[in-house]
Amino acid sequence: MANIDLSLDPVDSITVDAIGKPGSRIFYIQGKKGTEVISLIIEKVQLQSLIIGVSDFLEEVSTRFKKEAQMDVDFQEEAMIIHPPVDPLFRVGDMGLAYDESGDMVCIIAKESPADLPAEEGGVVRFWCTRAQLFTLANWAVAVIERGRPICPQCGEPMDPEGHFCPKKNGHKKNQPL
């Protein structure tokens, strides 16, 4: 595949979502600008890290650049769910955040990490958005993750509908109602 280097600057919308049954979901990040739609596959742990990173990042931007922004925790689910086409360009290996003070814009940088190619040969997509859009994305991401498998109150591991082998129960399978 040719080296991909794309930038949606700025996005009209940006979101994350998961498709599939809990326990076997595939997570995506998707940006739209006009008719252009870019979808990428991400790992759940990358999404969890992004949520934490966004909070710290926005606090640092606000403190360092003395720029306040109106942030609304609420989101409209219909606007946040992923919409077709969901034809991912690549699987994300690394994600980062950047800030452009002159335009007061933030950027999610997603880099491909192809298993059989050096990192510098992988693709990159930049999603430029407002701080409010990034904040909304992070709050929606929390809701997406919470829609997964319930967490065992004993061991903290995800539970399947059939139950799971809980180490706190000496490995005995415990059926948990869902």
ROKE-525515 format. One line per field, with one value per residue: x, y negated, z of N, C-alpha, C in turn; residue in one letter; residue number from 1. Coordinates in pm, 1 decimal, padded with zeros to 6 digits. Layout:
// residues N
n.c1: [X/...]
n.c2: [Y/...]
n.c3: [Z/...]
ca.c1: [X/...]
ca.c2: [Y/...]
ca.c3: [Z/...]
c.c1: [X/...]
c.c2: [Y/...]
c.c3: [Z/...]
res: [a/...]
n: [NUM/...]
END
This chain:
// residues 178
n.c1: [00084.7/00045.7/00214.7/00019.3/-00083.7/-00278.2/-00494.8/-00757.7/-00872.4/-01033.2/-01208.8/-01552.7/-01692.7/-01603.5/-01553.1/-01568.4/-01625.8/-01768.7/-01809.1/-01990.1/-02034.1/-02017.1/-01703.0/-01601.2/-01575.0/-01497.0/-01307.0/-01327.8/-01204.7/-01335.0/-01340.9/-01498.4/-01520.0/-01693.7/-01778.0/-01585.4/-01480.6/-01302.0/-01205.8/-01056.7/-00911.6/-00887.1/-00742.7/-00901.9/-00760.9/-00610.3/-00809.0/-00891.5/-00657.2/-00652.0/-00872.9/-00786.7/-00557.3/-00664.9/-00800.2/-00586.6/-00432.7/-00602.9/-00629.1/-00364.8/-00326.0/-00511.0/-00402.0/-00129.2/-00149.6/-00330.8/-00595.3/-00929.0/-01204.7/-01535.8/-01673.9/-01880.8/-02023.9/-02227.1/-02356.7/-02497.6/-02619.7/-02696.0/-02553.4/-02299.3/-02259.3/-02097.0/-02104.3/-02182.7/-01964.1/-01782.7/-01504.2/-01210.3/-00897.7/-00654.3/-00502.4/-00447.7/-00135.6/00009.1/-00095.2/-00133.9/-00147.4/-00179.5/-00133.8/-00237.3/-00171.6/-00221.0/-00457.3/-00615.7/-00666.8/-00688.3/-00522.0/-00564.4/-00339.3/-00294.4/-00111.6/-00013.7/00088.4/00236.0/00290.0/00485.5/00644.8/00882.1/00828.8/00838.6/00737.9/00470.2/00122.6/-00028.2/-00274.9/-00428.0/-00649.6/-00794.1/-00943.2/-01177.3/-01120.3/-01348.6/-01479.1/-01297.1/-01314.3/-01583.0/-01568.3/-01404.9/-01574.1/-01788.1/-01646.5/-01604.9/-01865.3/-01892.9/-01703.1/-01809.7/-02025.0/-01945.5/-01851.2/-01969.3/-01792.9/-01629.7/-01703.9/-01539.9/-01279.9/-01220.9/-01201.5/-01328.9/-01659.0/-01808.1/-02127.8/-02179.3/-02050.6/-01740.6/-01399.2/-01308.5/-01033.0/-01035.7/-01220.9/-01101.0/-01071.2/-01310.1/-01589.3/-01818.0/-02144.1/-02277.0/-02548.2/-02672.5]
n.c2: [00118.5/-00224.2/-00501.8/-00669.5/-00994.4/-01198.5/-01476.7/-01606.6/-01911.2/-02172.9/-01908.2/-01830.6/-01669.3/-01440.7/-01118.4/-00823.1/-00472.9/-00145.6/00162.2/00457.4/00752.9/00728.7/00811.0/00901.8/00677.3/00431.6/00145.9/-00192.2/-00502.8/-00792.3/-01049.3/-01330.3/-01546.0/-01754.3/-01568.7/-01383.0/-01101.1/-00950.2/-00654.6/-00465.6/-00174.2/-00114.6/-00006.9/00106.6/00041.0/-00172.4/-00358.3/-00391.5/-00503.3/-00737.3/-00873.4/-00935.0/-01078.8/-01300.1/-01445.1/-01527.3/-01663.3/-01874.1/-02018.4/-02099.5/-02261.4/-02465.9/-02575.3/-02636.5/-02802.4/-02985.8/-02988.4/-02973.9/-02756.1/-02684.0/-02400.3/-02128.4/-01863.6/-01703.4/-01511.6/-01437.8/-01133.7/-01027.5/-01188.3/-01108.8/-00835.2/-00595.6/-00619.8/-00472.0/-00524.7/-00251.2/-00181.7/-00104.6/-00276.2/-00194.8/-00008.9/-00157.7/-00226.8/-00402.7/-00684.6/-01035.4/-01367.2/-01707.5/-02066.7/-02372.2/-02687.4/-02931.6/-02898.0/-02795.1/-02516.1/-02162.6/-01849.1/-01516.9/-01273.6/-01000.1/-00715.4/-00464.3/-00133.6/00081.0/00429.0/00555.4/00359.0/00085.6/-00167.9/-00431.6/-00404.8/-00370.4/-00480.4/-00805.1/-00992.3/-01299.4/-01446.7/-01742.9/-01945.2/-02130.3/-02224.0/-02175.2/-01982.0/-01772.3/-01723.7/-01644.3/-01410.9/-01252.4/-01220.1/-01079.9/-00852.7/-00728.5/-00639.0/-00455.9/-00260.0/-00170.8/-00026.2/00224.9/00557.1/00645.8/00573.5/00788.5/00777.5/00890.8/00964.1/00777.8/00830.7/00859.9/00993.9/01264.5/01343.1/01606.6/01631.5/01629.3/01737.6/01676.7/01557.1/01480.3/01641.6/01881.6/01973.5/02085.8/02118.1/01864.9/01785.0/01488.3/01275.3/01077.3]
n.c3: [00000.0/-00074.5/00077.8/00308.7/00374.2/00523.6/00598.3/00777.9/00794.5/00908.1/01087.0/01023.2/01184.5/01443.7/01573.5/01781.4/01793.3/01847.9/01686.7/01682.0/01892.5/02251.7/02381.0/02147.5/01993.8/01743.0/01738.5/01630.7/01496.7/01356.8/01121.1/00963.9/00687.7/00500.5/00222.7/00257.0/00429.7/00683.3/00823.0/01081.3/01229.1/01573.6/01884.2/02185.2/02416.9/02323.1/02286.7/02552.0/02656.7/02505.8/02609.6/02872.4/02806.6/02667.0/02865.2/03036.2/02845.3/02751.6/02986.7/03024.9/02794.7/02845.1/03078.9/03012.5/02781.7/02856.5/02766.8/02769.6/02711.7/02609.2/02733.5/02692.4/02854.2/02770.0/02495.5/02176.1/02107.6/01853.8/01679.8/01740.7/01694.6/01486.8/01134.8/00818.1/00535.6/00672.3/00620.1/00690.4/00660.4/00768.9/01041.5/01350.1/01495.4/01660.2/01851.7/01889.0/02034.5/01937.8/01943.5/01801.3/01858.6/01726.2/01574.6/01764.5/01767.3/01799.1/01742.1/01651.3/01598.8/01405.9/01354.7/01131.6/01198.5/01047.7/01049.7/00896.9/00790.6/00819.8/01071.6/00971.0/00717.9/00732.9/00719.2/00790.9/00958.6/01020.3/01236.2/01265.1/01505.2/01715.9/02060.3/02207.5/02049.0/02077.6/02351.8/02372.2/02218.0/02386.3/02608.5/02491.1/02418.4/02664.8/02718.5/02506.7/02572.8/02815.0/02727.8/02681.9/02789.8/03116.0/03422.4/03648.8/03989.4/04175.6/04070.2/03875.9/03606.3/03266.0/03212.8/03046.9/02890.1/02960.0/03196.2/03388.3/03453.3/03760.5/03928.3/04193.7/04302.7/04323.2/04066.7/03993.9/03780.0/03751.7/03705.7/03598.4/03623.4/03356.4]
ca.c1: [00000.0/00120.5/00217.8/-00096.5/-00060.0/-00400.4/-00530.1/-00888.9/-00838.6/-01075.7/-01316.1/-01689.6/-01724.9/-01508.6/-01613.2/-01517.4/-01735.8/-01735.0/-01905.8/-01981.6/-02083.0/-01919.0/-01605.6/-01539.9/-01600.8/-01388.7/-01315.9/-01292.7/-01208.9/-01382.6/-01354.6/-01566.4/-01511.1/-01771.0/-01811.6/-01472.2/-01492.9/-01184.4/-01222.8/-00937.9/-00931.0/-00803.1/-00760.4/-00974.0/-00663.6/-00575.4/-00921.1/-00882.8/-00543.8/-00691.7/-00961.6/-00701.9/-00469.5/-00741.4/-00823.8/-00460.0/-00392.5/-00684.7/-00594.3/-00235.2/-00346.8/-00579.6/-00308.4/-00009.7/-00178.5/-00428.6/-00710.6/-01046.2/-01298.0/-01661.6/-01678.7/-02008.5/-02009.3/-02335.0/-02342.8/-02613.3/-02573.8/-02715.6/-02444.6/-02170.7/-02239.9/-02024.5/-02193.2/-02115.8/-01891.4/-01683.8/-01403.6/-01089.3/-00775.2/-00551.7/-00507.3/-00360.8/-00031.1/00038.3/-00179.9/-00082.0/-00225.7/-00101.5/-00211.3/-00197.0/-00217.7/-00268.9/-00595.9/-00679.0/-00713.7/-00614.5/-00508.0/-00538.8/-00250.0/-00302.4/-00008.2/-00022.3/00203.9/00231.4/00375.0/00596.3/00714.6/00933.3/00729.3/00838.8/00668.4/00326.9/00041.2/-00061.8/-00394.5/-00442.0/-00784.6/-00791.0/-01075.7/-01176.9/-01106.4/-01481.6/-01502.4/-01212.5/-01372.9/-01703.9/-01521.4/-01358.4/-01690.7/-01857.8/-01561.7/-01634.4/-01992.1/-01867.3/-01633.0/-01900.6/-02122.4/-01883.2/-01884.4/-01963.1/-01669.7/-01650.3/-01674.0/-01439.2/-01143.5/-01201.4/-01189.6/-01457.1/-01737.0/-01888.3/-02263.3/-02176.4/-01972.5/-01596.5/-01320.7/-01265.1/-00922.0/-01070.6/-01306.4/-01017.0/-01086.5/-01439.8/-01671.4/-01932.2/-02238.4/-02321.0/-02660.3/-02644.9]
ca.c2: [00000.0/-00348.8/-00579.9/-00757.2/-01111.5/-01276.0/-01569.3/-01670.3/-02035.0/-02101.0/-01810.4/-01872.7/-01586.4/-01335.2/-01027.8/-00687.5/-00380.6/-00003.8/00242.7/00599.1/00793.4/00711.7/00919.3/00916.4/00553.4/00363.6/00003.7/-00280.7/-00647.8/-00837.0/-01193.0/-01370.7/-01685.2/-01754.7/-01431.9/-01294.5/-01025.0/-00867.3/-00563.6/-00388.0/-00079.0/-00136.0/00091.8/00055.4/-00020.3/-00302.0/-00446.6/-00422.6/-00595.7/-00864.9/-00939.3/-00988.8/-01178.7/-01419.8/-01520.7/-01591.0/-01752.0/-01995.2/-02094.5/-02163.3/-02368.5/-02574.6/-02634.9/-02688.7/-02907.5/-03076.5/-02995.6/-02901.3/-02714.6/-02630.1/-02255.7/-02071.9/-01719.8/-01634.9/-01486.8/-01374.4/-01001.7/-01011.4/-01258.2/-01049.9/-00697.5/-00586.3/-00602.6/-00421.3/-00399.1/-00212.2/-00111.3/-00163.3/-00289.6/-00111.9/00011.1/-00255.1/-00176.7/-00507.3/-00803.7/-01147.4/-01490.8/-01828.8/-02189.2/-02487.9/-02803.5/-03039.9/-02873.1/-02730.8/-02386.8/-02045.4/-01748.9/-01376.2/-01219.4/-00854.1/-00658.8/-00322.0/-00057.7/00208.1/00530.8/00597.7/00243.3/-00008.7/-00266.1/-00551.1/-00376.6/-00359.0/-00598.1/-00895.9/-01073.9/-01404.4/-01497.1/-01872.7/-01976.1/-02225.8/-02160.5/-02126.9/-01855.9/-01670.7/-01697.1/-01566.4/-01279.4/-01178.4/-01182.3/-00975.8/-00732.9/-00663.5/-00568.1/-00343.1/-00155.6/-00117.4/00062.7/00355.2/00659.2/00598.6/00604.8/00869.3/00698.6/00961.4/00962.4/00665.6/00876.3/00860.7/01117.1/01304.3/01379.2/01740.5/01624.0/01630.7/01801.8/01569.0/01599.5/01454.4/01753.3/01997.9/02018.8/02145.4/02041.5/01803.7/01722.6/01358.2/01224.8/00953.8]
ca.c3: [00000.0/-00080.2/00201.1/00324.5/00457.3/00506.6/00704.7/00774.0/00864.0/01027.9/01069.4/01054.1/01301.0/01477.9/01670.6/01798.8/01819.8/01843.1/01614.0/01716.5/02023.2/02359.2/02389.2/02014.8/01921.3/01672.9/01770.6/01519.9/01505.5/01226.5/01100.7/00840.7/00641.0/00376.6/00180.7/00287.3/00554.4/00709.9/00936.3/01116.0/01338.2/01691.5/01990.6/02302.4/02508.3/02265.5/02317.2/02694.7/02672.3/02447.7/02706.5/02979.3/02746.2/02632.6/02988.8/03074.4/02736.5/02752.6/03107.0/03000.2/02696.7/02914.4/03174.6/02946.8/02684.8/02918.1/02677.7/02819.1/02607.2/02659.5/02717.0/02731.8/02875.3/02699.5/02352.6/02115.6/02064.0/01708.9/01611.6/01776.2/01648.2/01360.6/01020.1/00697.1/00517.6/00773.4/00541.7/00749.6/00581.4/00831.4/01187.0/01414.9/01584.5/01758.0/01846.6/01964.7/02034.2/01913.3/01959.1/01722.6/01934.3/01640.3/01537.0/01880.2/01719.9/01844.8/01637.4/01684.1/01496.8/01407.0/01268.0/01103.2/01242.5/00976.3/01111.8/00811.0/00735.9/00918.9/01116.3/00886.7/00593.2/00757.9/00691.4/00900.7/00940.4/01120.8/01252.3/01332.0/01560.9/01826.9/02192.2/02246.7/01977.6/02139.5/02483.1/02346.2/02174.5/02503.7/02688.8/02416.4/02425.2/02792.8/02699.7/02416.9/02648.4/02916.2/02663.3/02664.3/02888.9/03255.0/03495.0/03769.2/04109.2/04255.2/04015.7/03785.7/03468.2/03194.3/03224.0/02932.0/02931.7/03019.0/03319.9/03362.9/03555.9/03848.6/04013.7/04334.0/04343.5/04298.8/03927.3/03965.7/03686.9/03820.5/03613.2/03646.1/03545.8/03281.5]
c.c1: [00088.8/00114.0/00100.2/-00057.4/-00177.1/-00425.4/-00670.4/-00875.8/-00933.8/-01184.2/-01450.2/-01737.2/-01616.0/-01571.6/-01532.9/-01639.0/-01682.5/-01847.0/-01882.7/-02035.9/-01975.5/-01830.7/-01536.9/-01568.3/-01474.6/-01411.4/-01262.2/-01284.6/-01243.8/-01395.3/-01422.3/-01539.3/-01578.6/-01811.8/-01699.4/-01490.5/-01368.6/-01210.5/-01094.3/-00973.8/-00835.3/-00830.1/-00833.1/-00877.7/-00617.2/-00685.3/-00919.0/-00769.9/-00577.9/-00780.8/-00880.0/-00613.7/-00540.8/-00763.2/-00698.5/-00417.4/-00471.2/-00657.2/-00462.2/-00248.0/-00408.8/-00485.2/-00192.4/-00039.6/-00284.1/-00549.7/-00821.8/-01135.2/-01423.6/-01665.3/-01810.8/-01993.0/-02113.5/-02302.3/-02472.8/-02566.9/-02585.5/-02602.8/-02309.9/-02150.9/-02174.2/-02124.4/-02115.4/-02069.0/-01790.7/-01584.8/-01267.9/-00969.8/-00664.3/-00580.5/-00404.5/-00260.9/-00003.6/-00058.1/-00115.1/-00174.2/-00132.4/-00194.5/-00151.3/-00255.9/-00277.5/-00414.9/-00677.8/-00743.8/-00625.2/-00614.7/-00487.2/-00457.4/-00252.0/-00203.0/-00028.5/00103.2/00200.5/00333.1/00498.0/00672.9/00773.9/00829.2/00722.8/00767.9/00517.6/00254.5/00019.5/-00186.1/-00399.8/-00586.3/-00777.4/-00931.2/-01062.7/-01155.6/-01239.9/-01514.6/-01420.9/-01267.6/-01498.7/-01668.0/-01480.0/-01475.2/-01772.4/-01777.8/-01584.3/-01762.9/-01974.2/-01801.3/-01725.8/-02005.6/-02065.7/-01929.3/-01879.0/-01833.8/-01704.4/-01614.2/-01566.3/-01297.3/-01115.7/-01183.8/-01326.2/-01524.8/-01812.6/-02027.8/-02270.0/-02106.4/-01824.7/-01526.6/-01257.2/-01151.9/-00950.8/-01160.5/-01233.8/-01040.0/-01219.1/-01519.9/-01795.5/-02019.7/-02287.9/-02440.6/-02624.3/-02763.1]
c.c2: [-00124.2/-00420.1/-00676.5/-00871.4/-01206.9/-01366.4/-01622.1/-01795.6/-02147.5/-01997.7/-01880.2/-01796.2/-01483.3/-01249.2/-00900.1/-00600.2/-00238.6/00068.5/00388.8/00625.3/00768.0/00835.3/00943.0/00792.8/00504.4/00214.7/-00078.7/-00424.2/-00693.9/-00989.2/-01220.5/-01517.7/-01688.1/-01612.6/-01332.7/-01231.9/-00938.8/-00787.5/-00484.2/-00291.3/-00113.7/-00023.7/00025.9/-00015.7/-00155.9/-00403.8/-00487.0/-00522.4/-00733.3/-00942.3/-01006.9/-01101.4/-01308.7/-01506.5/-01597.0/-01696.4/-01883.4/-02081.9/-02168.4/-02279.3/-02490.0/-02649.0/-02704.6/-02808.3/-03006.6/-03098.0/-02909.0/-02865.4/-02660.7/-02481.2/-02205.3/-01920.3/-01642.2/-01618.1/-01425.1/-01243.7/-00983.4/-01078.2/-01189.9/-00907.1/-00698.3/-00555.6/-00548.8/-00537.1/-00375.1/-00120.1/-00165.1/-00165.8/-00200.2/-00096.2/-00082.7/-00185.5/-00275.2/-00623.9/-00911.7/-01267.0/-01608.1/-01948.5/-02299.3/-02611.1/-02910.3/-03020.9/-02813.7/-02599.3/-02276.7/-01942.0/-01612.1/-01321.8/-01068.1/-00799.5/-00508.8/-00254.3/00079.1/00306.3/00562.0/00482.5/00158.3/-00115.8/-00388.1/-00529.1/-00363.0/-00489.4/-00683.4/-00975.2/-01172.7/-01454.1/-01627.6/-01907.2/-02082.0/-02150.1/-02105.4/-01994.9/-01742.5/-01628.7/-01610.1/-01424.5/-01194.5/-01133.3/-01072.7/-00844.7/-00656.6/-00581.3/-00445.0/-00228.4/-00091.0/-00023.1/00202.2/00453.4/00599.9/00647.1/00681.5/00785.7/00763.2/00940.4/00847.6/00704.1/00872.9/00996.8/01141.2/01339.6/01516.7/01742.8/01618.7/01702.9/01692.2/01617.9/01577.9/01563.5/01884.8/02058.8/02082.1/02054.9/01993.1/01740.2/01593.5/01314.9/01093.7/00864.1]
c.c3: [00000.0/00054.2/00204.4/00416.3/00433.7/00625.5/00680.0/00859.7/00825.7/00993.5/01091.1/01177.0/01319.7/01586.4/01682.2/01822.6/01811.2/01771.1/01650.4/01855.1/02129.2/02372.6/02256.2/01928.6/01851.1/01694.9/01653.5/01567.5/01364.6/01224.7/00968.0/00814.4/00505.5/00343.0/00210.3/00425.6/00568.1/00837.2/00955.1/01227.5/01451.0/01790.7/02108.0/02397.3/02454.9/02294.1/02464.2/02721.1/02616.9/02544.5/02816.3/02924.8/02714.1/02755.3/03030.7/02972.2/02739.3/02874.8/03086.9/02900.8/02764.0/03007.8/03103.9/02856.0/02733.8/02827.0/02734.1/02700.4/02673.2/02628.7/02772.0/02739.2/02794.9/02551.9/02304.1/02053.8/01913.3/01630.6/01634.3/01724.2/01510.8/01248.1/00901.1/00610.6/00631.1/00702.4/00585.7/00654.2/00634.8/00978.9/01249.4/01507.0/01696.5/01738.5/01931.3/01952.6/02012.5/01927.5/01873.3/01790.0/01844.1/01599.0/01649.5/01838.4/01777.3/01732.6/01699.4/01568.0/01511.3/01305.6/01254.3/01154.0/01174.6/01032.1/01028.1/00747.3/00847.6/00949.8/01025.1/00752.8/00611.4/00728.8/00814.6/00861.6/01055.1/01119.2/01331.7/01378.5/01670.9/01957.7/02239.1/02177.0/02040.3/02275.1/02469.0/02304.1/02293.9/02591.6/02620.9/02424.9/02555.8/02780.5/02610.7/02492.6/02750.2/02857.9/02638.9/02771.3/03028.8/03321.8/03622.1/03892.2/04196.2/04202.1/03919.4/03640.4/03400.4/03206.1/03093.9/02980.4/02998.8/03154.7/03286.6/03477.0/03640.8/03938.1/04162.7/04390.2/04317.9/04161.1/03896.5/03874.6/03759.9/03714.2/03675.3/03562.8/03478.6/03278.0]
res: [m/a/n/i/d/l/s/l/d/p/v/d/s/i/t/v/d/a/i/g/k/p/g/s/r/i/f/y/i/q/g/k/k/g/t/e/v/i/s/l/i/i/e/k/v/q/l/q/s/l/i/i/g/v/s/d/f/l/e/e/v/s/t/r/f/k/k/e/a/q/m/d/v/d/f/q/e/e/a/m/i/i/h/p/p/v/d/p/l/f/r/v/g/d/m/g/l/a/y/d/e/s/g/d/m/v/c/i/i/a/k/e/s/p/a/d/l/p/a/e/e/g/g/v/v/r/f/w/c/t/r/a/q/l/f/t/l/a/n/w/a/v/a/v/i/e/r/g/r/p/i/c/p/q/c/g/e/p/m/d/p/e/g/h/f/c/p/k/k/n/g/h/k/k/n/q/p/l]
n: [1/2/3/4/5/6/7/8/9/10/11/12/13/14/15/16/17/18/19/20/21/22/23/24/25/26/27/28/29/30/31/32/33/34/35/36/37/38/39/40/41/42/43/44/45/46/47/48/49/50/51/52/53/54/55/56/57/58/59/60/61/62/63/64/65/66/67/68/69/70/71/72/73/74/75/76/77/78/79/80/81/82/83/84/85/86/87/88/89/90/91/92/93/94/95/96/97/98/99/100/101/102/103/104/105/106/107/108/109/110/111/112/113/114/115/116/117/118/119/120/121/122/123/124/125/126/127/128/129/130/131/132/133/134/135/136/137/138/139/140/141/142/143/144/145/146/147/148/149/150/151/152/153/154/155/156/157/158/159/160/161/162/163/164/165/166/167/168/169/170/171/172/173/174/175/176/177/178]
END
